[in-house]
């Protein structure tokens, strides 16, 4: 991940905020994104509230590798 222009202190502050269930706004190529810890139900709820998004409109979860992707969807697996 390339984080040009960000200090170690800013990155640390963002990590602490995510761990505390807070939301982060960050620039992408075309728009700003709104992020949170996808494993924190309260944080995810905050995204829905902040965006005024209906709860039946799913969010995208970004992961850094296939293993984390599998872990993120494991509870949806059929027995």
mmCIF file of the N, C-alpha and C atoms, coordinates in Angstrom:
data_MODEL
# 
_entry.id   MODEL 
# 
loop_
_atom_site.group_PDB 
_atom_site.id 
_atom_site.type_symbol 
_atom_site.label_atom_id 
_atom_site.label_alt_id 
_atom_site.label_comp_id 
_atom_site.label_asym_id 
_atom_site.label_entity_id 
_atom_site.label_seq_id 
_atom_site.pdbx_PDB_ins_code 
_atom_site.Cartn_x 
_atom_site.Cartn_y 
_atom_site.Cartn_z 
_atom_site.occupancy 
_atom_site.B_iso_or_equiv 
_atom_site.pdbx_formal_charge 
_atom_site.auth_seq_id 
_atom_site.auth_comp_id 
_atom_site.auth_asym_id 
_atom_site.auth_atom_id 
_atom_site.pdbx_PDB_model_num 
ATOM 1   N N  . UNK A 1 1  ? 0.851   -1.166  0.000  1.00 0.00 ? 1  UNK A N  1 
ATOM 2   C CA . UNK A 1 1  ? 0.000   0.000   0.000  1.00 0.00 ? 1  UNK A CA 1 
ATOM 3   C C  . UNK A 1 1  ? 0.900   1.232   0.000  1.00 0.00 ? 1  UNK A C  1 
ATOM 4   N N  . UNK A 1 2  ? 0.642   2.147   -0.899 1.00 0.00 ? 2  UNK A N  1 
ATOM 5   C CA . UNK A 1 2  ? 1.410   3.377   -1.000 1.00 0.00 ? 2  UNK A CA 1 
ATOM 6   C C  . UNK A 1 2  ? 0.691   4.486   -0.240 1.00 0.00 ? 2  UNK A C  1 
ATOM 7   N N  . UNK A 1 3  ? 1.380   5.083   0.692  1.00 0.00 ? 3  UNK A N  1 
ATOM 8   C CA . UNK A 1 3  ? 0.790   6.141   1.507  1.00 0.00 ? 3  UNK A CA 1 
ATOM 9   C C  . UNK A 1 3  ? 1.612   7.415   1.404  1.00 0.00 ? 3  UNK A C  1 
ATOM 10  N N  . UNK A 1 4  ? 1.855   7.880   0.202  1.00 0.00 ? 4  UNK A N  1 
ATOM 11  C CA . UNK A 1 4  ? 2.631   9.099   0.004  1.00 0.00 ? 4  UNK A CA 1 
ATOM 12  C C  . UNK A 1 4  ? 2.016   10.271  0.753  1.00 0.00 ? 4  UNK A C  1 
ATOM 13  N N  . UNK A 1 5  ? 2.869   11.051  1.382  1.00 0.00 ? 5  UNK A N  1 
ATOM 14  C CA . UNK A 1 5  ? 2.417   12.257  2.031  1.00 0.00 ? 5  UNK A CA 1 
ATOM 15  C C  . UNK A 1 5  ? 1.828   12.068  3.416  1.00 0.00 ? 5  UNK A C  1 
ATOM 16  N N  . UNK A 1 6  ? 1.759   10.845  3.905  1.00 0.00 ? 6  UNK A N  1 
ATOM 17  C CA . UNK A 1 6  ? 1.226   10.614  5.240  1.00 0.00 ? 6  UNK A CA 1 
ATOM 18  C C  . UNK A 1 6  ? 2.361   10.320  6.209  1.00 0.00 ? 6  UNK A C  1 
ATOM 19  N N  . UNK A 1 7  ? 2.283   10.911  7.357  1.00 0.00 ? 7  UNK A N  1 
ATOM 20  C CA . UNK A 1 7  ? 3.298   10.672  8.375  1.00 0.00 ? 7  UNK A CA 1 
ATOM 21  C C  . UNK A 1 7  ? 2.994   9.386   9.126  1.00 0.00 ? 7  UNK A C  1 
ATOM 22  N N  . UNK A 1 8  ? 4.011   8.847   9.775  1.00 0.00 ? 8  UNK A N  1 
ATOM 23  C CA . UNK A 1 8  ? 3.800   7.671   10.623 1.00 0.00 ? 8  UNK A CA 1 
ATOM 24  C C  . UNK A 1 8  ? 2.769   7.974   11.710 1.00 0.00 ? 8  UNK A C  1 
ATOM 25  N N  . UNK A 1 9  ? 2.797   9.194   12.224 1.00 0.00 ? 9  UNK A N  1 
ATOM 26  C CA . UNK A 1 9  ? 1.848   9.576   13.275 1.00 0.00 ? 9  UNK A CA 1 
ATOM 27  C C  . UNK A 1 9  ? 0.414   9.571   12.746 1.00 0.00 ? 9  UNK A C  1 
ATOM 28  N N  . UNK A 1 10 ? 0.207   10.039  11.517 1.00 0.00 ? 10 UNK A N  1 
ATOM 29  C CA . UNK A 1 10 ? -1.138  10.051  10.935 1.00 0.00 ? 10 UNK A CA 1 
ATOM 30  C C  . UNK A 1 10 ? -1.632  8.633   10.686 1.00 0.00 ? 10 UNK A C  1 
ATOM 31  N N  . UNK A 1 11 ? -0.754  7.775   10.224 1.00 0.00 ? 11 UNK A N  1 
ATOM 32  C CA . UNK A 1 11 ? -1.128  6.376   9.988  1.00 0.00 ? 11 UNK A CA 1 
ATOM 33  C C  . UNK A 1 11 ? -1.473  5.702   11.307 1.00 0.00 ? 11 UNK A C  1 
ATOM 34  N N  . UNK A 1 12 ? -0.677  5.969   12.331 1.00 0.00 ? 12 UNK A N  1 
ATOM 35  C CA . UNK A 1 12 ? -0.947  5.403   13.653 1.00 0.00 ? 12 UNK A CA 1 
ATOM 36  C C  . UNK A 1 12 ? -2.295  5.900   14.184 1.00 0.00 ? 12 UNK A C  1 
ATOM 37  N N  . UNK A 1 13 ? -2.556  7.196   14.030 1.00 0.00 ? 13 UNK A N  1 
ATOM 38  C CA . UNK A 1 13 ? -3.826  7.761   14.498 1.00 0.00 ? 13 UNK A CA 1 
ATOM 39  C C  . UNK A 1 13 ? -5.007  7.119   13.766 1.00 0.00 ? 13 UNK A C  1 
ATOM 40  N N  . UNK A 1 14 ? -4.854  6.859   12.477 1.00 0.00 ? 14 UNK A N  1 
ATOM 41  C CA . UNK A 1 14 ? -5.920  6.199   11.712 1.00 0.00 ? 14 UNK A CA 1 
ATOM 42  C C  . UNK A 1 14 ? -6.142  4.781   12.219 1.00 0.00 ? 14 UNK A C  1 
ATOM 43  N N  . UNK A 1 15 ? -5.066  4.063   12.497 1.00 0.00 ? 15 UNK A N  1 
ATOM 44  C CA . UNK A 1 15 ? -5.187  2.690   13.009 1.00 0.00 ? 15 UNK A CA 1 
ATOM 45  C C  . UNK A 1 15 ? -5.875  2.675   14.369 1.00 0.00 ? 15 UNK A C  1 
ATOM 46  N N  . UNK A 1 16 ? -5.533  3.618   15.222 1.00 0.00 ? 16 UNK A N  1 
ATOM 47  C CA . UNK A 1 16 ? -6.161  3.712   16.547 1.00 0.00 ? 16 UNK A CA 1 
ATOM 48  C C  . UNK A 1 16 ? -7.650  4.023   16.395 1.00 0.00 ? 16 UNK A C  1 
ATOM 49  N N  . UNK A 1 17 ? -7.982  4.942   15.493 1.00 0.00 ? 17 UNK A N  1 
ATOM 50  C CA . UNK A 1 17 ? -9.387  5.295   15.266 1.00 0.00 ? 17 UNK A CA 1 
ATOM 51  C C  . UNK A 1 17 ? -10.177 4.093   14.756 1.00 0.00 ? 17 UNK A C  1 
ATOM 52  N N  . UNK A 1 18 ? -9.610  3.343   13.810 1.00 0.00 ? 18 UNK A N  1 
ATOM 53  C CA . UNK A 1 18 ? -10.291 2.146   13.305 1.00 0.00 ? 18 UNK A CA 1 
ATOM 54  C C  . UNK A 1 18 ? -10.507 1.131   14.417 1.00 0.00 ? 18 UNK A C  1 
ATOM 55  N N  . UNK A 1 19 ? -9.483  0.920   15.233 1.00 0.00 ? 19 UNK A N  1 
ATOM 56  C CA . UNK A 1 19 ? -9.590  -0.044  16.335 1.00 0.00 ? 19 UNK A CA 1 
ATOM 57  C C  . UNK A 1 19 ? -10.654 0.377   17.346 1.00 0.00 ? 19 UNK A C  1 
ATOM 58  N N  . UNK A 1 20 ? -10.891 1.687   17.446 1.00 0.00 ? 20 UNK A N  1 
ATOM 59  C CA . UNK A 1 20 ? -11.897 2.212   18.375 1.00 0.00 ? 20 UNK A CA 1 
ATOM 60  C C  . UNK A 1 20 ? -13.295 2.249   17.757 1.00 0.00 ? 20 UNK A C  1 
ATOM 61  N N  . UNK A 1 21 ? -13.425 1.772   16.517 1.00 0.00 ? 21 UNK A N  1 
ATOM 62  C CA . UNK A 1 21 ? -14.730 1.745   15.870 1.00 0.00 ? 21 UNK A CA 1 
ATOM 63  C C  . UNK A 1 21 ? -15.127 3.036   15.190 1.00 0.00 ? 21 UNK A C  1 
ATOM 64  N N  . UNK A 1 22 ? -14.157 3.918   14.986 1.00 0.00 ? 22 UNK A N  1 
ATOM 65  C CA . UNK A 1 22 ? -14.444 5.191   14.325 1.00 0.00 ? 22 UNK A CA 1 
ATOM 66  C C  . UNK A 1 22 ? -14.393 5.031   12.809 1.00 0.00 ? 22 UNK A C  1 
ATOM 67  N N  . UNK A 1 23 ? -14.941 6.018   12.102 1.00 0.00 ? 23 UNK A N  1 
ATOM 68  C CA . UNK A 1 23 ? -14.923 6.033   10.648 1.00 0.00 ? 23 UNK A CA 1 
ATOM 69  C C  . UNK A 1 23 ? -13.739 6.844   10.148 1.00 0.00 ? 23 UNK A C  1 
ATOM 70  N N  . UNK A 1 24 ? -13.257 6.500   8.967  1.00 0.00 ? 24 UNK A N  1 
ATOM 71  C CA . UNK A 1 24 ? -12.198 7.253   8.312  1.00 0.00 ? 24 UNK A CA 1 
ATOM 72  C C  . UNK A 1 24 ? -12.668 7.663   6.928  1.00 0.00 ? 24 UNK A C  1 
ATOM 73  N N  . UNK A 1 25 ? -12.338 8.871   6.522  1.00 0.00 ? 25 UNK A N  1 
ATOM 74  C CA . UNK A 1 25 ? -12.562 9.317   5.148  1.00 0.00 ? 25 UNK A CA 1 
ATOM 75  C C  . UNK A 1 25 ? -11.201 9.344   4.476  1.00 0.00 ? 25 UNK A C  1 
ATOM 76  N N  . UNK A 1 26 ? -11.159 8.859   3.238  1.00 0.00 ? 26 UNK A N  1 
ATOM 77  C CA . UNK A 1 26 ? -9.880  8.800   2.530  1.00 0.00 ? 26 UNK A CA 1 
ATOM 78  C C  . UNK A 1 26 ? -10.106 8.998   1.038  1.00 0.00 ? 26 UNK A C  1 
ATOM 79  N N  . UNK A 1 27 ? -9.132  9.626   0.365  1.00 0.00 ? 27 UNK A N  1 
ATOM 80  C CA . UNK A 1 27 ? -9.281  9.850   -1.074 1.00 0.00 ? 27 UNK A CA 1 
ATOM 81  C C  . UNK A 1 27 ? -9.011  8.575   -1.868 1.00 0.00 ? 27 UNK A C  1 
ATOM 82  N N  . UNK A 1 28 ? -9.760  8.405   -2.952 1.00 0.00 ? 28 UNK A N  1 
ATOM 83  C CA . UNK A 1 28 ? -9.486  7.348   -3.926 1.00 0.00 ? 28 UNK A CA 1 
ATOM 84  C C  . UNK A 1 28 ? -9.158  8.062   -5.237 1.00 0.00 ? 28 UNK A C  1 
ATOM 85  N N  . UNK A 1 29 ? -9.115  7.330   -6.328 1.00 0.00 ? 29 UNK A N  1 
ATOM 86  C CA . UNK A 1 29 ? -8.783  7.940   -7.611 1.00 0.00 ? 29 UNK A CA 1 
ATOM 87  C C  . UNK A 1 29 ? -9.809  8.981   -8.047 1.00 0.00 ? 29 UNK A C  1 
ATOM 88  N N  . UNK A 1 30 ? -11.070 8.777   -7.681 1.00 0.00 ? 30 UNK A N  1 
ATOM 89  C CA . UNK A 1 30 ? -12.122 9.657   -8.198 1.00 0.00 ? 30 UNK A CA 1 
ATOM 90  C C  . UNK A 1 30 ? -12.991 10.321  -7.129 1.00 0.00 ? 30 UNK A C  1 
ATOM 91  N N  . UNK A 1 31 ? -13.139 9.703   -5.989 1.00 0.00 ? 31 UNK A N  1 
ATOM 92  C CA . UNK A 1 31 ? -14.016 10.221  -4.934 1.00 0.00 ? 31 UNK A CA 1 
ATOM 93  C C  . UNK A 1 31 ? -13.362 9.972   -3.580 1.00 0.00 ? 31 UNK A C  1 
ATOM 94  N N  . UNK A 1 32 ? -14.013 10.411  -2.535 1.00 0.00 ? 32 UNK A N  1 
ATOM 95  C CA . UNK A 1 32 ? -13.566 10.052  -1.190 1.00 0.00 ? 32 UNK A CA 1 
ATOM 96  C C  . UNK A 1 32 ? -14.303 8.800   -0.749 1.00 0.00 ? 32 UNK A C  1 
ATOM 97  N N  . UNK A 1 33 ? -13.598 7.938   -0.043 1.00 0.00 ? 33 UNK A N  1 
ATOM 98  C CA . UNK A 1 33 ? -14.202 6.739   0.516  1.00 0.00 ? 33 UNK A CA 1 
ATOM 99  C C  . UNK A 1 33 ? -14.448 6.928   1.998  1.00 0.00 ? 33 UNK A C  1 
ATOM 100 N N  . UNK A 1 34 ? -15.343 6.130   2.519  1.00 0.00 ? 34 UNK A N  1 
ATOM 101 C CA . UNK A 1 34 ? -15.629 6.121   3.946  1.00 0.00 ? 34 UNK A CA 1 
ATOM 102 C C  . UNK A 1 34 ? -15.334 4.717   4.428  1.00 0.00 ? 34 UNK A C  1 
ATOM 103 N N  . UNK A 1 35 ? -14.446 4.593   5.397  1.00 0.00 ? 35 UNK A N  1 
ATOM 104 C CA . UNK A 1 35 ? -14.019 3.270   5.826  1.00 0.00 ? 35 UNK A CA 1 
ATOM 105 C C  . UNK A 1 35 ? -14.177 3.056   7.310  1.00 0.00 ? 35 UNK A C  1 
ATOM 106 N N  . UNK A 1 36 ? -14.227 1.764   7.665  1.00 0.00 ? 36 UNK A N  1 
ATOM 107 C CA . UNK A 1 36 ? -14.329 1.342   9.058  1.00 0.00 ? 36 UNK A CA 1 
ATOM 108 C C  . UNK A 1 36 ? -13.853 -0.094  9.142  1.00 0.00 ? 36 UNK A C  1 
ATOM 109 N N  . UNK A 1 37 ? -13.722 -0.586  10.348 1.00 0.00 ? 37 UNK A N  1 
ATOM 110 C CA . UNK A 1 37 ? -13.375 -1.990  10.572 1.00 0.00 ? 37 UNK A CA 1 
ATOM 111 C C  . UNK A 1 37 ? -14.589 -2.841  10.229 1.00 0.00 ? 37 UNK A C  1 
ATOM 112 N N  . UNK A 1 38 ? -14.497 -3.623  9.155  1.00 0.00 ? 38 UNK A N  1 
ATOM 113 C CA . UNK A 1 38 ? -15.632 -4.434  8.700  1.00 0.00 ? 38 UNK A CA 1 
ATOM 114 C C  . UNK A 1 38 ? -16.013 -5.512  9.704  1.00 0.00 ? 38 UNK A C  1 
ATOM 115 N N  . UNK A 1 39 ? -15.130 -5.828  10.635 1.00 0.00 ? 39 UNK A N  1 
ATOM 116 C CA . UNK A 1 39 ? -15.423 -6.819  11.660 1.00 0.00 ? 39 UNK A CA 1 
ATOM 117 C C  . UNK A 1 39 ? -16.104 -6.245  12.886 1.00 0.00 ? 39 UNK A C  1 
ATOM 118 N N  . UNK A 1 40 ? -16.329 -4.948  12.886 1.00 0.00 ? 40 UNK A N  1 
ATOM 119 C CA . UNK A 1 40 ? -16.947 -4.257  14.015 1.00 0.00 ? 40 UNK A CA 1 
ATOM 120 C C  . UNK A 1 40 ? -18.359 -3.835  13.604 1.00 0.00 ? 40 UNK A C  1 
ATOM 121 N N  . UNK A 1 41 ? -19.359 -4.540  14.107 1.00 0.00 ? 41 UNK A N  1 
ATOM 122 C CA . UNK A 1 41 ? -20.748 -4.275  13.710 1.00 0.00 ? 41 UNK A CA 1 
ATOM 123 C C  . UNK A 1 41 ? -21.175 -2.837  13.966 1.00 0.00 ? 41 UNK A C  1 
ATOM 124 N N  . UNK A 1 42 ? -20.745 -2.258  15.082 1.00 0.00 ? 42 UNK A N  1 
ATOM 125 C CA . UNK A 1 42 ? -21.116 -0.863  15.392 1.00 0.00 ? 42 UNK A CA 1 
ATOM 126 C C  . UNK A 1 42 ? -20.491 0.099   14.390 1.00 0.00 ? 42 UNK A C  1 
ATOM 127 N N  . UNK A 1 43 ? -19.251 -0.165  14.000 1.00 0.00 ? 43 UNK A N  1 
ATOM 128 C CA . UNK A 1 43 ? -18.584 0.694   13.023 1.00 0.00 ? 43 UNK A CA 1 
ATOM 129 C C  . UNK A 1 43 ? -19.281 0.607   11.667 1.00 0.00 ? 43 UNK A C  1 
ATOM 130 N N  . UNK A 1 44 ? -19.667 -0.594  11.280 1.00 0.00 ? 44 UNK A N  1 
ATOM 131 C CA . UNK A 1 44 ? -20.382 -0.777  10.012 1.00 0.00 ? 44 UNK A CA 1 
ATOM 132 C C  . UNK A 1 44 ? -21.725 -0.052  10.069 1.00 0.00 ? 44 UNK A C  1 
ATOM 133 N N  . UNK A 1 45 ? -22.387 -0.141  11.199 1.00 0.00 ? 45 UNK A N  1 
ATOM 134 C CA . UNK A 1 45 ? -23.657 0.568   11.390 1.00 0.00 ? 45 UNK A CA 1 
ATOM 135 C C  . UNK A 1 45 ? -23.459 2.074   11.224 1.00 0.00 ? 45 UNK A C  1 
ATOM 136 N N  . UNK A 1 46 ? -22.326 2.588   11.705 1.00 0.00 ? 46 UNK A N  1 
ATOM 137 C CA . UNK A 1 46 ? -22.023 4.017   11.558 1.00 0.00 ? 46 UNK A CA 1 
ATOM 138 C C  . UNK A 1 46 ? -21.901 4.409   10.092 1.00 0.00 ? 46 UNK A C  1 
ATOM 139 N N  . UNK A 1 47 ? -21.341 3.525   9.265  1.00 0.00 ? 47 UNK A N  1 
ATOM 140 C CA . UNK A 1 47 ? -21.232 3.829   7.834  1.00 0.00 ? 47 UNK A CA 1 
ATOM 141 C C  . UNK A 1 47 ? -22.622 3.931   7.216  1.00 0.00 ? 47 UNK A C  1 
ATOM 142 N N  . UNK A 1 48 ? -23.485 2.962   7.507  1.00 0.00 ? 48 UNK A N  1 
ATOM 143 C CA . UNK A 1 48 ? -24.845 3.015   6.974  1.00 0.00 ? 48 UNK A CA 1 
ATOM 144 C C  . UNK A 1 48 ? -25.538 4.311   7.391  1.00 0.00 ? 48 UNK A C  1 
ATOM 145 N N  . UNK A 1 49 ? -25.380 4.695   8.649  1.00 0.00 ? 49 UNK A N  1 
ATOM 146 C CA . UNK A 1 49 ? -26.011 5.914   9.151  1.00 0.00 ? 49 UNK A CA 1 
ATOM 147 C C  . UNK A 1 49 ? -25.426 7.151   8.480  1.00 0.00 ? 49 UNK A C  1 
ATOM 148 N N  . UNK A 1 50 ? -24.103 7.238   8.405  1.00 0.00 ? 50 UNK A N  1 
ATOM 149 C CA . UNK A 1 50 ? -23.447 8.410   7.822  1.00 0.00 ? 50 UNK A CA 1 
ATOM 150 C C  . UNK A 1 50 ? -23.818 8.597   6.353  1.00 0.00 ? 50 UNK A C  1 
ATOM 151 N N  . UNK A 1 51 ? -23.962 7.494   5.640  1.00 0.00 ? 51 UNK A N  1 
ATOM 152 C CA . UNK A 1 51 ? -24.281 7.574   4.216  1.00 0.00 ? 51 UNK A CA 1 
ATOM 153 C C  . UNK A 1 51 ? -25.783 7.624   3.948  1.00 0.00 ? 51 UNK A C  1 
ATOM 154 N N  . UNK A 1 52 ? -26.598 7.391   4.984  1.00 0.00 ? 52 UNK A N  1 
ATOM 155 C CA . UNK A 1 52 ? -28.031 7.311   4.774  1.00 0.00 ? 52 UNK A CA 1 
ATOM 156 C C  . UNK A 1 52 ? -28.381 6.134   3.878  1.00 0.00 ? 52 UNK A C  1 
ATOM 157 N N  . UNK A 1 53 ? -27.608 5.078   4.000  1.00 0.00 ? 53 UNK A N  1 
ATOM 158 C CA . UNK A 1 53 ? -27.744 3.903   3.132  1.00 0.00 ? 53 UNK A CA 1 
ATOM 159 C C  . UNK A 1 53 ? -28.692 2.890   3.764  1.00 0.00 ? 53 UNK A C  1 
ATOM 160 N N  . UNK A 1 54 ? -29.662 2.390   3.005  1.00 0.00 ? 54 UNK A N  1 
ATOM 161 C CA . UNK A 1 54 ? -30.555 1.360   3.543  1.00 0.00 ? 54 UNK A CA 1 
ATOM 162 C C  . UNK A 1 54 ? -29.768 0.111   3.937  1.00 0.00 ? 54 UNK A C  1 
ATOM 163 N N  . UNK A 1 55 ? -30.188 -0.540  4.993  1.00 0.00 ? 55 UNK A N  1 
ATOM 164 C CA . UNK A 1 55 ? -29.451 -1.705  5.495  1.00 0.00 ? 55 UNK A CA 1 
ATOM 165 C C  . UNK A 1 55 ? -29.489 -2.890  4.541  1.00 0.00 ? 55 UNK A C  1 
ATOM 166 N N  . UNK A 1 56 ? -30.396 -2.862  3.555  1.00 0.00 ? 56 UNK A N  1 
ATOM 167 C CA . UNK A 1 56 ? -30.426 -3.967  2.595  1.00 0.00 ? 56 UNK A CA 1 
ATOM 168 C C  . UNK A 1 56 ? -29.563 -3.696  1.356  1.00 0.00 ? 56 UNK A C  1 
ATOM 169 N N  . UNK A 1 57 ? -28.798 -2.600  1.376  1.00 0.00 ? 57 UNK A N  1 
ATOM 170 C CA . UNK A 1 57 ? -27.830 -2.300  0.319  1.00 0.00 ? 57 UNK A CA 1 
ATOM 171 C C  . UNK A 1 57 ? -26.439 -2.620  0.865  1.00 0.00 ? 57 UNK A C  1 
ATOM 172 N N  . UNK A 1 58 ? -25.858 -3.736  0.471  1.00 0.00 ? 58 UNK A N  1 
ATOM 173 C CA . UNK A 1 58 ? -24.594 -4.171  1.075  1.00 0.00 ? 58 UNK A CA 1 
ATOM 174 C C  . UNK A 1 58 ? -23.429 -3.227  0.788  1.00 0.00 ? 58 UNK A C  1 
ATOM 175 N N  . UNK A 1 59 ? -22.439 -3.321  1.630  1.00 0.00 ? 59 UNK A N  1 
ATOM 176 C CA . UNK A 1 59 ? -21.200 -2.562  1.468  1.00 0.00 ? 59 UNK A CA 1 
ATOM 177 C C  . UNK A 1 59 ? -20.127 -3.463  0.871  1.00 0.00 ? 59 UNK A C  1 
ATOM 178 N N  . UNK A 1 60 ? -19.098 -2.857  0.328  1.00 0.00 ? 60 UNK A N  1 
ATOM 179 C CA . UNK A 1 60 ? -17.941 -3.586  -0.183 1.00 0.00 ? 60 UNK A CA 1 
ATOM 180 C C  . UNK A 1 60 ? -16.926 -3.721  0.945  1.00 0.00 ? 60 UNK A C  1 
ATOM 181 N N  . UNK A 1 61 ? -16.331 -4.890  1.067  1.00 0.00 ? 61 UNK A N  1 
ATOM 182 C CA . UNK A 1 61 ? -15.244 -5.104  2.026  1.00 0.00 ? 61 UNK A CA 1 
ATOM 183 C C  . UNK A 1 61 ? -13.980 -5.389  1.230  1.00 0.00 ? 61 UNK A C  1 
ATOM 184 N N  . UNK A 1 62 ? -12.958 -4.583  1.439  1.00 0.00 ? 62 UNK A N  1 
ATOM 185 C CA . UNK A 1 62 ? -11.677 -4.770  0.762  1.00 0.00 ? 62 UNK A CA 1 
ATOM 186 C C  . UNK A 1 62 ? -10.739 -5.543  1.678  1.00 0.00 ? 62 UNK A C  1 
ATOM 187 N N  . UNK A 1 63 ? -10.043 -6.511  1.118  1.00 0.00 ? 63 UNK A N  1 
ATOM 188 C CA . UNK A 1 63 ? -9.065  -7.304  1.866  1.00 0.00 ? 63 UNK A CA 1 
ATOM 189 C C  . UNK A 1 63 ? -7.752  -7.299  1.101  1.00 0.00 ? 63 UNK A C  1 
ATOM 190 N N  . UNK A 1 64 ? -6.664  -7.639  1.792  1.00 0.00 ? 64 UNK A N  1 
ATOM 191 C CA . UNK A 1 64 ? -5.354  -7.567  1.147  1.00 0.00 ? 64 UNK A CA 1 
ATOM 192 C C  . UNK A 1 64 ? -4.870  -8.885  0.558  1.00 0.00 ? 64 UNK A C  1 
ATOM 193 N N  . UNK A 1 65 ? -5.569  -9.977  0.809  1.00 0.00 ? 65 UNK A N  1 
ATOM 194 C CA . UNK A 1 65 ? -5.193  -11.245 0.177  1.00 0.00 ? 65 UNK A CA 1 
ATOM 195 C C  . UNK A 1 65 ? -6.363  -12.224 0.239  1.00 0.00 ? 65 UNK A C  1 
ATOM 196 N N  . UNK A 1 66 ? -6.240  -13.320 -0.508 1.00 0.00 ? 66 UNK A N  1 
ATOM 197 C CA . UNK A 1 66 ? -7.330  -14.299 -0.617 1.00 0.00 ? 66 UNK A CA 1 
ATOM 198 C C  . UNK A 1 66 ? -7.661  -14.942 0.722  1.00 0.00 ? 66 UNK A C  1 
ATOM 199 N N  . UNK A 1 67 ? -6.664  -15.183 1.546  1.00 0.00 ? 67 UNK A N  1 
ATOM 200 C CA . UNK A 1 67 ? -6.911  -15.814 2.847  1.00 0.00 ? 67 UNK A CA 1 
ATOM 201 C C  . UNK A 1 67 ? -7.822  -14.939 3.703  1.00 0.00 ? 67 UNK A C  1 
ATOM 202 N N  . UNK A 1 68 ? -7.560  -13.658 3.727  1.00 0.00 ? 68 UNK A N  1 
ATOM 203 C CA . UNK A 1 68 ? -8.426  -12.752 4.501  1.00 0.00 ? 68 UNK A CA 1 
ATOM 204 C C  . UNK A 1 68 ? -9.816  -12.668 3.879  1.00 0.00 ? 68 UNK A C  1 
ATOM 205 N N  . UNK A 1 69 ? -9.885  -12.767 2.572  1.00 0.00 ? 69 UNK A N  1 
ATOM 206 C CA . UNK A 1 69 ? -11.182 -12.782 1.907  1.00 0.00 ? 69 UNK A CA 1 
ATOM 207 C C  . UNK A 1 69 ? -12.000 -13.991 2.314  1.00 0.00 ? 69 UNK A C  1 
ATOM 208 N N  . UNK A 1 70 ? -11.363 -15.154 2.334  1.00 0.00 ? 70 UNK A N  1 
ATOM 209 C CA . UNK A 1 70 ? -12.059 -16.366 2.767  1.00 0.00 ? 70 UNK A CA 1 
ATOM 210 C C  . UNK A 1 70 ? -12.519 -16.232 4.216  1.00 0.00 ? 70 UNK A C  1 
ATOM 211 N N  . UNK A 1 71 ? -11.667 -15.683 5.066  1.00 0.00 ? 71 UNK A N  1 
ATOM 212 C CA . UNK A 1 71 ? -12.031 -15.511 6.475  1.00 0.00 ? 71 UNK A CA 1 
ATOM 213 C C  . UNK A 1 71 ? -13.210 -14.545 6.620  1.00 0.00 ? 71 UNK A C  1 
ATOM 214 N N  . UNK A 1 72 ? -13.248 -13.516 5.776  1.00 0.00 ? 72 UNK A N  1 
ATOM 215 C CA . UNK A 1 72 ? -14.316 -12.519 5.861  1.00 0.00 ? 72 UNK A CA 1 
ATOM 216 C C  . UNK A 1 72 ? -15.680 -13.092 5.503  1.00 0.00 ? 72 UNK A C  1 
ATOM 217 N N  . UNK A 1 73 ? -15.701 -14.131 4.674  1.00 0.00 ? 73 UNK A N  1 
ATOM 218 C CA . UNK A 1 73 ? -16.983 -14.698 4.245  1.00 0.00 ? 73 UNK A CA 1 
ATOM 219 C C  . UNK A 1 73 ? -17.246 -16.082 4.821  1.00 0.00 ? 73 UNK A C  1 
ATOM 220 N N  . UNK A 1 74 ? -16.385 -16.555 5.708  1.00 0.00 ? 74 UNK A N  1 
ATOM 221 C CA . UNK A 1 74 ? -16.504 -17.919 6.240  1.00 0.00 ? 74 UNK A CA 1 
ATOM 222 C C  . UNK A 1 74 ? -17.848 -18.164 6.911  1.00 0.00 ? 74 UNK A C  1 
ATOM 223 N N  . UNK A 1 75 ? -18.390 -17.165 7.597  1.00 0.00 ? 75 UNK A N  1 
ATOM 224 C CA . UNK A 1 75 ? -19.661 -17.369 8.299  1.00 0.00 ? 75 UNK A CA 1 
ATOM 225 C C  . UNK A 1 75 ? -20.848 -17.491 7.340  1.00 0.00 ? 75 UNK A C  1 
ATOM 226 N N  . UNK A 1 76 ? -20.634 -17.220 6.053  1.00 0.00 ? 76 UNK A N  1 
ATOM 227 C CA . UNK A 1 76 ? -21.687 -17.400 5.056  1.00 0.00 ? 76 UNK A CA 1 
ATOM 228 C C  . UNK A 1 76 ? -21.635 -18.780 4.405  1.00 0.00 ? 76 UNK A C  1 
ATOM 229 N N  . UNK A 1 77 ? -20.577 -19.546 4.689  1.00 0.00 ? 77 UNK A N  1 
ATOM 230 C CA . UNK A 1 77 ? -20.390 -20.854 4.051  1.00 0.00 ? 77 UNK A CA 1 
ATOM 231 C C  . UNK A 1 77 ? -21.501 -21.815 4.445  1.00 0.00 ? 77 UNK A C  1 
ATOM 232 N N  . UNK A 1 78 ? -21.886 -22.626 3.497  1.00 0.00 ? 78 UNK A N  1 
ATOM 233 C CA . UNK A 1 78 ? -22.911 -23.647 3.769  1.00 0.00 ? 78 UNK A CA 1 
ATOM 234 C C  . UNK A 1 78 ? -22.255 -24.890 4.327  1.00 0.00 ? 78 UNK A C  1 
ATOM 235 N N  . UNK A 1 79 ? -22.944 -25.542 5.239  1.00 0.00 ? 79 UNK A N  1 
ATOM 236 C CA . UNK A 1 79 ? -22.412 -26.763 5.860  1.00 0.00 ? 79 UNK A CA 1 
ATOM 237 C C  . UNK A 1 79 ? -22.502 -27.932 4.906  1.00 0.00 ? 79 UNK A C  1 
# 
